[in-house]
Amino acid sequence: MSEDNAPEIVLALEIDDPALADRLATLLGSVAGLRLAAPGERAAAAVVAYHSRSMPDDIALTQRELDVLALMAEGASNKMIARELGISVHTVKFHVGSLFDKLDATGRTDAVAHAARRGVIDL
């Protein structure tokens, strides 16, 4: 425990970019009451960052379309997507339609399948 008897927080770094992991470890290592977990040690929290996929050149999805697509892949309805993203159902329908066009898909399942095959999302 630290001097003020506050419990120590153990934080794990799960980052696939070694340079970024080293920079974060250096920055976080100096924070009072925080300790980075040793390899294999259980941590109270984790910072997770994985290399983002590169979008195929012929598919230009916006970040919001990627958000909608990820929720579609989880089986979320338009209403659930709207609630999760804090947007209207009408806006979700617009994004879903845009995804169908950009992915040349005939439906939700087809859009998710096309996106997975093209490496846009992981299933």
VEXSEMI-722051 format. One record per atom (N, C-alpha, C, O): residue number from 0; residue in one letter; atom name; x, y, z. Coordinates in steps of 0.2 Angstrom, whole numbers, plus 5000, padded with zeros to 4 digits. Example, Ala and Ser with C-alpha at 12.3 -4.5 7.8 and 13.67 -1.06 7.14 Angstrom:
# residues 2
[0; "a"; "N"; [5066; 4972; 5039]],
[0; "a"; "CA"; [5062; 4978; 5039]],
[0; "a"; "C"; [5066; 4984; 5039]],
[0; "a"; "O"; [5071; 4983; 5042]],
[1; "s"; "N"; [5064; 4989; 5035]],
[1; "s"; "CA"; [5068; 4995; 5036]],
[1; "s"; "C"; [5064; 5000; 5039]],
[1; "s"; "O"; [5067; 5006; 5040]],
//
This chain:
# residues 123
[0; "m"; "N"; [5004; 4994; 5000]],
[0; "m"; "CA"; [5000; 5000; 5000]],
[0; "m"; "C"; [5004; 5006; 5000]],
[0; "m"; "O"; [5010; 5006; 5002]],
[1; "s"; "N"; [5002; 5012; 4997]],
[1; "s"; "CA"; [5005; 5018; 4997]],
[1; "s"; "C"; [5005; 5021; 5004]],
[1; "s"; "O"; [5002; 5019; 5009]],
[2; "e"; "N"; [5008; 5027; 5005]],
[2; "e"; "CA"; [5009; 5030; 5011]],
[2; "e"; "C"; [5002; 5032; 5014]],
[2; "e"; "O"; [5001; 5032; 5020]],
[3; "d"; "N"; [4997; 5034; 5010]],
[3; "d"; "CA"; [4991; 5036; 5013]],
[3; "d"; "C"; [4986; 5030; 5014]],
[3; "d"; "O"; [4980; 5031; 5015]],
[4; "n"; "N"; [4989; 5024; 5013]],
[4; "n"; "CA"; [4985; 5018; 5014]],
[4; "n"; "C"; [4980; 5016; 5009]],
[4; "n"; "O"; [4976; 5012; 5010]],
[5; "a"; "N"; [4980; 5020; 5004]],
[5; "a"; "CA"; [4976; 5018; 4998]],
[5; "a"; "C"; [4978; 5012; 4995]],
[5; "a"; "O"; [4984; 5011; 4994]],
[6; "p"; "N"; [4974; 5007; 4993]],
[6; "p"; "CA"; [4976; 5001; 4989]],
[6; "p"; "C"; [4979; 5003; 4983]],
[6; "p"; "O"; [4978; 5007; 4979]],
[7; "e"; "N"; [4984; 4999; 4981]],
[7; "e"; "CA"; [4988; 4999; 4975]],
[7; "e"; "C"; [4983; 4996; 4969]],
[7; "e"; "O"; [4980; 4991; 4970]],
[8; "i"; "N"; [4983; 5000; 4964]],
[8; "i"; "CA"; [4980; 4997; 4958]],
[8; "i"; "C"; [4985; 4994; 4953]],
[8; "i"; "O"; [4990; 4997; 4951]],
[9; "v"; "N"; [4983; 4988; 4951]],
[9; "v"; "CA"; [4988; 4984; 4947]],
[9; "v"; "C"; [4985; 4984; 4940]],
[9; "v"; "O"; [4979; 4982; 4939]],
[10; "l"; "N"; [4988; 4987; 4935]],
[10; "l"; "CA"; [4986; 4988; 4928]],
[10; "l"; "C"; [4990; 4984; 4923]],
[10; "l"; "O"; [4996; 4984; 4924]],
[11; "a"; "N"; [4987; 4980; 4919]],
[11; "a"; "CA"; [4990; 4976; 4914]],
[11; "a"; "C"; [4990; 4980; 4907]],
[11; "a"; "O"; [4985; 4984; 4906]],
[12; "l"; "N"; [4995; 4979; 4903]],
[12; "l"; "CA"; [4995; 4982; 4897]],
[12; "l"; "C"; [4995; 4977; 4892]],
[12; "l"; "O"; [4999; 4972; 4892]],
[13; "e"; "N"; [4990; 4977; 4887]],
[13; "e"; "CA"; [4990; 4972; 4882]],
[13; "e"; "C"; [4990; 4976; 4875]],
[13; "e"; "O"; [4984; 4978; 4873]],
[14; "i"; "N"; [4996; 4977; 4873]],
[14; "i"; "CA"; [4997; 4982; 4867]],
[14; "i"; "C"; [5001; 4978; 4863]],
[14; "i"; "O"; [5007; 4976; 4864]],
[15; "d"; "N"; [4999; 4977; 4856]],
[15; "d"; "CA"; [5003; 4974; 4851]],
[15; "d"; "C"; [5009; 4978; 4848]],
[15; "d"; "O"; [5013; 4975; 4844]],
[16; "d"; "N"; [5009; 4985; 4849]],
[16; "d"; "CA"; [5014; 4989; 4847]],
[16; "d"; "C"; [5019; 4990; 4852]],
[16; "d"; "O"; [5018; 4994; 4857]],
[17; "p"; "N"; [5025; 4987; 4852]],
[17; "p"; "CA"; [5030; 4988; 4857]],
[17; "p"; "C"; [5032; 4995; 4859]],
[17; "p"; "O"; [5033; 4996; 4865]],
[18; "a"; "N"; [5033; 4999; 4854]],
[18; "a"; "CA"; [5035; 5006; 4855]],
[18; "a"; "C"; [5029; 5009; 4859]],
[18; "a"; "O"; [5031; 5013; 4864]],
[19; "l"; "N"; [5023; 5008; 4858]],
[19; "l"; "CA"; [5017; 5011; 4861]],
[19; "l"; "C"; [5017; 5009; 4868]],
[19; "l"; "O"; [5016; 5012; 4873]],
[20; "a"; "N"; [5018; 5002; 4869]],
[20; "a"; "CA"; [5018; 4999; 4876]],
[20; "a"; "C"; [5024; 5002; 4880]],
[20; "a"; "O"; [5022; 5003; 4886]],
[21; "d"; "N"; [5029; 5003; 4877]],
[21; "d"; "CA"; [5035; 5005; 4881]],
[21; "d"; "C"; [5033; 5012; 4883]],
[21; "d"; "O"; [5035; 5014; 4889]],
[22; "r"; "N"; [5031; 5017; 4879]],
[22; "r"; "CA"; [5029; 5024; 4881]],
[22; "r"; "C"; [5024; 5024; 4886]],
[22; "r"; "O"; [5025; 5028; 4891]],
[23; "l"; "N"; [5019; 5020; 4886]],
[23; "l"; "CA"; [5013; 5019; 4891]],
[23; "l"; "C"; [5016; 5017; 4897]],
[23; "l"; "O"; [5014; 5019; 4903]],
[24; "a"; "N"; [5020; 5012; 4897]],
[24; "a"; "CA"; [5023; 5009; 4903]],
[24; "a"; "C"; [5027; 5014; 4907]],
[24; "a"; "O"; [5027; 5015; 4913]],
[25; "t"; "N"; [5031; 5018; 4903]],
[25; "t"; "CA"; [5035; 5024; 4906]],
[25; "t"; "C"; [5031; 5029; 4909]],
[25; "t"; "O"; [5032; 5031; 4915]],
[26; "l"; "N"; [5025; 5031; 4906]],
[26; "l"; "CA"; [5021; 5036; 4908]],
[26; "l"; "C"; [5017; 5033; 4914]],
[26; "l"; "O"; [5016; 5037; 4919]],
[27; "l"; "N"; [5014; 5027; 4914]],
[27; "l"; "CA"; [5010; 5025; 4919]],
[27; "l"; "C"; [5014; 5022; 4925]],
[27; "l"; "O"; [5012; 5022; 4931]],
[28; "g"; "N"; [5021; 5021; 4924]],
[28; "g"; "CA"; [5025; 5019; 4929]],
[28; "g"; "C"; [5026; 5024; 4935]],
[28; "g"; "O"; [5028; 5022; 4940]],
[29; "s"; "N"; [5025; 5030; 4933]],
[29; "s"; "CA"; [5026; 5035; 4938]],
[29; "s"; "C"; [5020; 5038; 4941]],
[29; "s"; "O"; [5020; 5043; 4945]],
[30; "v"; "N"; [5014; 5035; 4940]],
[30; "v"; "CA"; [5008; 5037; 4943]],
[30; "v"; "C"; [5008; 5034; 4950]],
[30; "v"; "O"; [5008; 5028; 4951]],
[31; "a"; "N"; [5007; 5038; 4955]],
[31; "a"; "CA"; [5006; 5036; 4962]],
[31; "a"; "C"; [5000; 5031; 4963]],
[31; "a"; "O"; [4995; 5033; 4961]],
[32; "g"; "N"; [5001; 5026; 4967]],
[32; "g"; "CA"; [4996; 5021; 4968]],
[32; "g"; "C"; [4994; 5016; 4962]],
[32; "g"; "O"; [4990; 5012; 4963]],
[33; "l"; "N"; [4998; 5016; 4957]],
[33; "l"; "CA"; [4997; 5012; 4951]],
[33; "l"; "C"; [5004; 5008; 4950]],
[33; "l"; "O"; [5009; 5011; 4950]],
[34; "r"; "N"; [5003; 5001; 4949]],
[34; "r"; "CA"; [5008; 4997; 4947]],
[34; "r"; "C"; [5007; 4993; 4941]],
[34; "r"; "O"; [5001; 4990; 4941]],
[35; "l"; "N"; [5011; 4992; 4937]],
[35; "l"; "CA"; [5010; 4988; 4931]],
[35; "l"; "C"; [5011; 4981; 4933]],
[35; "l"; "O"; [5016; 4979; 4936]],
[36; "a"; "N"; [5006; 4977; 4930]],
[36; "a"; "CA"; [5006; 4970; 4932]],
[36; "a"; "C"; [5012; 4966; 4928]],
[36; "a"; "O"; [5014; 4968; 4923]],
[37; "a"; "N"; [5015; 4961; 4932]],
[37; "a"; "CA"; [5021; 4957; 4929]],
[37; "a"; "C"; [5017; 4952; 4924]],
[37; "a"; "O"; [5011; 4951; 4924]],
[38; "p"; "N"; [5021; 4950; 4919]],
[38; "p"; "CA"; [5018; 4945; 4914]],
[38; "p"; "C"; [5015; 4939; 4918]],
[38; "p"; "O"; [5018; 4936; 4922]],
[39; "g"; "N"; [5008; 4938; 4916]],
[39; "g"; "CA"; [5005; 4932; 4919]],
[39; "g"; "C"; [5001; 4934; 4926]],
[39; "g"; "O"; [4998; 4930; 4929]],
[40; "e"; "N"; [5003; 4940; 4929]],
[40; "e"; "CA"; [5000; 4942; 4935]],
[40; "e"; "C"; [4993; 4945; 4934]],
[40; "e"; "O"; [4991; 4948; 4929]],
[41; "r"; "N"; [4988; 4943; 4938]],
[41; "r"; "CA"; [4981; 4946; 4938]],
[41; "r"; "C"; [4981; 4953; 4939]],
[41; "r"; "O"; [4985; 4955; 4944]],
[42; "a"; "N"; [4978; 4957; 4935]],
[42; "a"; "CA"; [4977; 4964; 4936]],
[42; "a"; "C"; [4970; 4966; 4937]],
[42; "a"; "O"; [4965; 4963; 4936]],
[43; "a"; "N"; [4969; 4972; 4941]],
[43; "a"; "CA"; [4963; 4975; 4942]],
[43; "a"; "C"; [4960; 4978; 4936]],
[43; "a"; "O"; [4953; 4978; 4935]],
[44; "a"; "N"; [4964; 4980; 4931]],
[44; "a"; "CA"; [4961; 4983; 4925]],
[44; "a"; "C"; [4967; 4982; 4920]],
[44; "a"; "O"; [4972; 4980; 4921]],
[45; "a"; "N"; [4965; 4983; 4913]],
[45; "a"; "CA"; [4969; 4982; 4908]],
[45; "a"; "C"; [4968; 4988; 4903]],
[45; "a"; "O"; [4963; 4990; 4902]],
[46; "v"; "N"; [4974; 4990; 4900]],
[46; "v"; "CA"; [4974; 4994; 4894]],
[46; "v"; "C"; [4975; 4990; 4888]],
[46; "v"; "O"; [4980; 4986; 4888]],
[47; "v"; "N"; [4970; 4990; 4883]],
[47; "v"; "CA"; [4971; 4985; 4878]],
[47; "v"; "C"; [4971; 4989; 4871]],
[47; "v"; "O"; [4966; 4993; 4870]],
[48; "a"; "N"; [4976; 4988; 4867]],
[48; "a"; "CA"; [4976; 4991; 4861]],
[48; "a"; "C"; [4979; 4987; 4856]],
[48; "a"; "O"; [4985; 4984; 4857]],
[49; "y"; "N"; [4975; 4985; 4850]],
[49; "y"; "CA"; [4978; 4981; 4845]],
[49; "y"; "C"; [4978; 4985; 4839]],
[49; "y"; "O"; [4974; 4989; 4838]],
[50; "h"; "N"; [4983; 4983; 4835]],
[50; "h"; "CA"; [4984; 4986; 4828]],
[50; "h"; "C"; [4977; 4986; 4824]],
[50; "h"; "O"; [4974; 4981; 4823]],
[51; "s"; "N"; [4975; 4992; 4822]],
[51; "s"; "CA"; [4969; 4992; 4819]],
[51; "s"; "C"; [4970; 4989; 4812]],
[51; "s"; "O"; [4975; 4990; 4809]],
[52; "r"; "N"; [4965; 4986; 4809]],
[52; "r"; "CA"; [4965; 4984; 4802]],
[52; "r"; "C"; [4965; 4989; 4797]],
[52; "r"; "O"; [4963; 4995; 4798]],
[53; "s"; "N"; [4968; 4988; 4792]],
[53; "s"; "CA"; [4968; 4993; 4786]],
[53; "s"; "C"; [4962; 4992; 4782]],
[53; "s"; "O"; [4961; 4986; 4780]],
[54; "m"; "N"; [4959; 4997; 4780]],
[54; "m"; "CA"; [4953; 4996; 4776]],
[54; "m"; "C"; [4955; 4994; 4769]],
[54; "m"; "O"; [4959; 4998; 4766]],
[55; "p"; "N"; [4951; 4989; 4766]],
[55; "p"; "CA"; [4953; 4988; 4759]],
[55; "p"; "C"; [4951; 4995; 4755]],
[55; "p"; "O"; [4947; 4999; 4757]],
[56; "d"; "N"; [4956; 4996; 4750]],
[56; "d"; "CA"; [4955; 5002; 4746]],
[56; "d"; "C"; [4949; 5004; 4743]],
[56; "d"; "O"; [4947; 5009; 4743]],
[57; "d"; "N"; [4945; 4998; 4741]],
[57; "d"; "CA"; [4939; 5000; 4738]],
[57; "d"; "C"; [4933; 5000; 4742]],
[57; "d"; "O"; [4927; 5001; 4740]],
[58; "i"; "N"; [4934; 5000; 4749]],
[58; "i"; "CA"; [4929; 5001; 4754]],
[58; "i"; "C"; [4931; 5006; 4758]],
[58; "i"; "O"; [4936; 5006; 4762]],
[59; "a"; "N"; [4927; 5011; 4759]],
[59; "a"; "CA"; [4928; 5017; 4763]],
[59; "a"; "C"; [4923; 5018; 4768]],
[59; "a"; "O"; [4918; 5022; 4767]],
[60; "l"; "N"; [4923; 5015; 4773]],
[60; "l"; "CA"; [4918; 5015; 4779]],
[60; "l"; "C"; [4920; 5020; 4784]],
[60; "l"; "O"; [4926; 5021; 4785]],
[61; "t"; "N"; [4915; 5024; 4786]],
[61; "t"; "CA"; [4916; 5029; 4791]],
[61; "t"; "C"; [4917; 5026; 4798]],
[61; "t"; "O"; [4915; 5020; 4798]],
[62; "q"; "N"; [4919; 5029; 4803]],
[62; "q"; "CA"; [4920; 5026; 4810]],
[62; "q"; "C"; [4913; 5024; 4812]],
[62; "q"; "O"; [4912; 5019; 4815]],
[63; "r"; "N"; [4908; 5028; 4811]],
[63; "r"; "CA"; [4901; 5027; 4813]],
[63; "r"; "C"; [4898; 5021; 4809]],
[63; "r"; "O"; [4895; 5017; 4812]],
[64; "e"; "N"; [4900; 5020; 4803]],
[64; "e"; "CA"; [4898; 5014; 4799]],
[64; "e"; "C"; [4901; 5008; 4802]],
[64; "e"; "O"; [4898; 5003; 4803]],
[65; "l"; "N"; [4907; 5008; 4804]],
[65; "l"; "CA"; [4911; 5003; 4807]],
[65; "l"; "C"; [4907; 5001; 4814]],
[65; "l"; "O"; [4907; 4995; 4816]],
[66; "d"; "N"; [4905; 5006; 4818]],
[66; "d"; "CA"; [4902; 5005; 4824]],
[66; "d"; "C"; [4895; 5001; 4823]],
[66; "d"; "O"; [4894; 4996; 4827]],
[67; "v"; "N"; [4892; 5004; 4818]],
[67; "v"; "CA"; [4885; 5000; 4817]],
[67; "v"; "C"; [4886; 4993; 4814]],
[67; "v"; "O"; [4883; 4989; 4816]],
[68; "l"; "N"; [4891; 4992; 4810]],
[68; "l"; "CA"; [4893; 4986; 4807]],
[68; "l"; "C"; [4895; 4981; 4813]],
[68; "l"; "O"; [4893; 4975; 4813]],
[69; "a"; "N"; [4899; 4983; 4818]],
[69; "a"; "CA"; [4901; 4979; 4823]],
[69; "a"; "C"; [4895; 4977; 4827]],
[69; "a"; "O"; [4894; 4971; 4829]],
[70; "l"; "N"; [4890; 4981; 4828]],
[70; "l"; "CA"; [4884; 4979; 4832]],
[70; "l"; "C"; [4879; 4975; 4828]],
[70; "l"; "O"; [4876; 4970; 4831]],
[71; "m"; "N"; [4879; 4976; 4821]],
[71; "m"; "CA"; [4875; 4971; 4817]],
[71; "m"; "C"; [4878; 4964; 4818]],
[71; "m"; "O"; [4875; 4960; 4818]],
[72; "a"; "N"; [4885; 4964; 4818]],
[72; "a"; "CA"; [4888; 4957; 4818]],
[72; "a"; "C"; [4886; 4954; 4825]],
[72; "a"; "O"; [4887; 4948; 4825]],
[73; "e"; "N"; [4885; 4958; 4830]],
[73; "e"; "CA"; [4883; 4955; 4836]],
[73; "e"; "C"; [4875; 4953; 4836]],
[73; "e"; "O"; [4873; 4950; 4841]],
[74; "g"; "N"; [4872; 4955; 4831]],
[74; "g"; "CA"; [4865; 4953; 4830]],
[74; "g"; "C"; [4860; 4958; 4833]],
[74; "g"; "O"; [4854; 4957; 4834]],
[75; "a"; "N"; [4863; 4964; 4834]],
[75; "a"; "CA"; [4859; 4970; 4837]],
[75; "a"; "C"; [4854; 4972; 4832]],
[75; "a"; "O"; [4855; 4973; 4826]],
[76; "s"; "N"; [4848; 4974; 4834]],
[76; "s"; "CA"; [4843; 4977; 4830]],
[76; "s"; "C"; [4844; 4984; 4829]],
[76; "s"; "O"; [4848; 4987; 4832]],
[77; "n"; "N"; [4841; 4987; 4824]],
[77; "n"; "CA"; [4842; 4995; 4823]],
[77; "n"; "C"; [4840; 4998; 4830]],
[77; "n"; "O"; [4844; 5003; 4831]],
[78; "k"; "N"; [4835; 4997; 4833]],
[78; "k"; "CA"; [4833; 5000; 4839]],
[78; "k"; "C"; [4839; 4999; 4845]],
[78; "k"; "O"; [4841; 5004; 4848]],
[79; "m"; "N"; [4842; 4993; 4845]],
[79; "m"; "CA"; [4847; 4992; 4850]],
[79; "m"; "C"; [4853; 4996; 4848]],
[79; "m"; "O"; [4857; 4998; 4852]],
[80; "i"; "N"; [4855; 4996; 4841]],
[80; "i"; "CA"; [4861; 5000; 4839]],
[80; "i"; "C"; [4860; 5007; 4841]],
[80; "i"; "O"; [4864; 5011; 4843]],
[81; "a"; "N"; [4854; 5010; 4839]],
[81; "a"; "CA"; [4852; 5017; 4841]],
[81; "a"; "C"; [4853; 5018; 4848]],
[81; "a"; "O"; [4857; 5023; 4850]],
[82; "r"; "N"; [4851; 5014; 4852]],
[82; "r"; "CA"; [4852; 5015; 4860]],
[82; "r"; "C"; [4859; 5015; 4862]],
[82; "r"; "O"; [4861; 5019; 4865]],
[83; "e"; "N"; [4863; 5010; 4859]],
[83; "e"; "CA"; [4870; 5009; 4861]],
[83; "e"; "C"; [4874; 5015; 4858]],
[83; "e"; "O"; [4878; 5017; 4862]],
[84; "l"; "N"; [4873; 5018; 4852]],
[84; "l"; "CA"; [4877; 5023; 4850]],
[84; "l"; "C"; [4874; 5030; 4851]],
[84; "l"; "O"; [4877; 5035; 4850]],
[85; "g"; "N"; [4868; 5030; 4854]],
[85; "g"; "CA"; [4865; 5037; 4856]],
[85; "g"; "C"; [4863; 5041; 4850]],
[85; "g"; "O"; [4864; 5047; 4849]],
[86; "i"; "N"; [4860; 5037; 4845]],
[86; "i"; "CA"; [4858; 5040; 4839]],
[86; "i"; "C"; [4851; 5038; 4837]],
[86; "i"; "O"; [4848; 5033; 4841]],
[87; "s"; "N"; [4848; 5041; 4833]],
[87; "s"; "CA"; [4841; 5039; 4831]],
[87; "s"; "C"; [4840; 5033; 4827]],
[87; "s"; "O"; [4845; 5031; 4824]],
[88; "v"; "N"; [4835; 5030; 4827]],
[88; "v"; "CA"; [4834; 5024; 4823]],
[88; "v"; "C"; [4834; 5025; 4816]],
[88; "v"; "O"; [4837; 5022; 4812]],
[89; "h"; "N"; [4831; 5031; 4814]],
[89; "h"; "CA"; [4832; 5034; 4807]],
[89; "h"; "C"; [4839; 5034; 4805]],
[89; "h"; "O"; [4841; 5032; 4799]],
[90; "t"; "N"; [4843; 5037; 4809]],
[90; "t"; "CA"; [4851; 5037; 4807]],
[90; "t"; "C"; [4854; 5030; 4807]],
[90; "t"; "O"; [4858; 5029; 4802]],
[91; "v"; "N"; [4852; 5026; 4811]],
[91; "v"; "CA"; [4854; 5019; 4810]],
[91; "v"; "C"; [4852; 5016; 4804]],
[91; "v"; "O"; [4856; 5013; 4800]],
[92; "k"; "N"; [4846; 5017; 4802]],
[92; "k"; "CA"; [4844; 5014; 4795]],
[92; "k"; "C"; [4848; 5017; 4789]],
[92; "k"; "O"; [4849; 5014; 4785]],
[93; "f"; "N"; [4849; 5024; 4790]],
[93; "f"; "CA"; [4853; 5027; 4785]],
[93; "f"; "C"; [4860; 5024; 4784]],
[93; "f"; "O"; [4863; 5022; 4779]],
[94; "h"; "N"; [4863; 5022; 4790]],
[94; "h"; "CA"; [4870; 5019; 4790]],
[94; "h"; "C"; [4870; 5012; 4788]],
[94; "h"; "O"; [4874; 5010; 4784]],
[95; "v"; "N"; [4864; 5009; 4790]],
[95; "v"; "CA"; [4864; 5002; 4787]],
[95; "v"; "C"; [4863; 5002; 4780]],
[95; "v"; "O"; [4866; 4997; 4776]],
[96; "g"; "N"; [4859; 5006; 4777]],
[96; "g"; "CA"; [4858; 5007; 4770]],
[96; "g"; "C"; [4865; 5008; 4766]],
[96; "g"; "O"; [4866; 5006; 4761]],
[97; "s"; "N"; [4869; 5013; 4769]],
[97; "s"; "CA"; [4875; 5015; 4767]],
[97; "s"; "C"; [4880; 5009; 4767]],
[97; "s"; "O"; [4884; 5008; 4762]],
[98; "l"; "N"; [4880; 5005; 4772]],
[98; "l"; "CA"; [4884; 4999; 4772]],
[98; "l"; "C"; [4882; 4994; 4767]],
[98; "l"; "O"; [4886; 4991; 4764]],
[99; "f"; "N"; [4875; 4993; 4766]],
[99; "f"; "CA"; [4873; 4988; 4760]],
[99; "f"; "C"; [4876; 4990; 4754]],
[99; "f"; "O"; [4879; 4986; 4750]],
[100; "d"; "N"; [4876; 4997; 4752]],
[100; "d"; "CA"; [4878; 5000; 4746]],
[100; "d"; "C"; [4886; 4999; 4746]],
[100; "d"; "O"; [4888; 4996; 4741]],
[101; "k"; "N"; [4890; 5001; 4751]],
[101; "k"; "CA"; [4897; 5000; 4751]],
[101; "k"; "C"; [4900; 4993; 4750]],
[101; "k"; "O"; [4905; 4992; 4748]],
[102; "l"; "N"; [4896; 4988; 4754]],
[102; "l"; "CA"; [4898; 4982; 4754]],
[102; "l"; "C"; [4895; 4977; 4749]],
[102; "l"; "O"; [4896; 4971; 4748]],
[103; "d"; "N"; [4891; 4980; 4744]],
[103; "d"; "CA"; [4887; 4977; 4739]],
[103; "d"; "C"; [4883; 4971; 4742]],
[103; "d"; "O"; [4884; 4965; 4740]],
[104; "a"; "N"; [4880; 4972; 4748]],
[104; "a"; "CA"; [4876; 4967; 4751]],
[104; "a"; "C"; [4868; 4968; 4750]],
[104; "a"; "O"; [4866; 4973; 4749]],
[105; "t"; "N"; [4865; 4962; 4751]],
[105; "t"; "CA"; [4858; 4962; 4750]],
[105; "t"; "C"; [4854; 4962; 4757]],
[105; "t"; "O"; [4848; 4962; 4757]],
[106; "g"; "N"; [4858; 4961; 4762]],
[106; "g"; "CA"; [4854; 4961; 4769]],
[106; "g"; "C"; [4860; 4962; 4774]],
[106; "g"; "O"; [4866; 4962; 4773]],
[107; "r"; "N"; [4857; 4962; 4780]],
[107; "r"; "CA"; [4862; 4962; 4786]],
[107; "r"; "C"; [4867; 4957; 4787]],
[107; "r"; "O"; [4873; 4958; 4787]],
[108; "t"; "N"; [4864; 4950; 4786]],
[108; "t"; "CA"; [4869; 4945; 4787]],
[108; "t"; "C"; [4874; 4945; 4781]],
[108; "t"; "O"; [4880; 4943; 4782]],
[109; "d"; "N"; [4872; 4947; 4775]],
[109; "d"; "CA"; [4876; 4947; 4769]],
[109; "d"; "C"; [4881; 4953; 4770]],
[109; "d"; "O"; [4887; 4952; 4768]],
[110; "a"; "N"; [4879; 4958; 4773]],
[110; "a"; "CA"; [4884; 4964; 4774]],
[110; "a"; "C"; [4890; 4962; 4779]],
[110; "a"; "O"; [4895; 4963; 4778]],
[111; "v"; "N"; [4887; 4958; 4785]],
[111; "v"; "CA"; [4892; 4956; 4790]],
[111; "v"; "C"; [4897; 4951; 4786]],
[111; "v"; "O"; [4903; 4951; 4787]],
[112; "a"; "N"; [4894; 4946; 4782]],
[112; "a"; "CA"; [4898; 4941; 4779]],
[112; "a"; "C"; [4903; 4944; 4774]],
[112; "a"; "O"; [4909; 4942; 4774]],
[113; "h"; "N"; [4901; 4949; 4770]],
[113; "h"; "CA"; [4905; 4952; 4765]],
[113; "h"; "C"; [4911; 4956; 4769]],
[113; "h"; "O"; [4917; 4956; 4767]],
[114; "a"; "N"; [4909; 4959; 4775]],
[114; "a"; "CA"; [4914; 4963; 4779]],
[114; "a"; "C"; [4919; 4958; 4782]],
[114; "a"; "O"; [4925; 4960; 4782]],
[115; "a"; "N"; [4917; 4953; 4784]],
[115; "a"; "CA"; [4922; 4948; 4787]],
[115; "a"; "C"; [4926; 4945; 4782]],
[115; "a"; "O"; [4932; 4944; 4783]],
[116; "r"; "N"; [4924; 4943; 4776]],
[116; "r"; "CA"; [4928; 4940; 4771]],
[116; "r"; "C"; [4933; 4945; 4768]],
[116; "r"; "O"; [4938; 4943; 4766]],
[117; "r"; "N"; [4931; 4952; 4768]],
[117; "r"; "CA"; [4936; 4957; 4766]],
[117; "r"; "C"; [4941; 4959; 4771]],
[117; "r"; "O"; [4945; 4963; 4770]],
[118; "g"; "N"; [4940; 4957; 4777]],
[118; "g"; "CA"; [4944; 4959; 4782]],
[118; "g"; "C"; [4943; 4965; 4786]],
[118; "g"; "O"; [4947; 4968; 4789]],
[119; "v"; "N"; [4937; 4967; 4785]],
[119; "v"; "CA"; [4935; 4974; 4788]],
[119; "v"; "C"; [4933; 4973; 4795]],
[119; "v"; "O"; [4935; 4977; 4800]],
[120; "i"; "N"; [4930; 4967; 4797]],
[120; "i"; "CA"; [4929; 4965; 4804]],
[120; "i"; "C"; [4931; 4958; 4805]],
[120; "i"; "O"; [4932; 4954; 4801]],
[121; "d"; "N"; [4932; 4956; 4812]],
[121; "d"; "CA"; [4933; 4949; 4814]],
[121; "d"; "C"; [4927; 4947; 4817]],
[121; "d"; "O"; [4923; 4950; 4820]],
[122; "l"; "N"; [4925; 4940; 4816]],
[122; "l"; "CA"; [4920; 4937; 4819]],
[122; "l"; "C"; [4922; 4932; 4824]],
[122; "l"; "O"; [4918; 4929; 4827]],
//
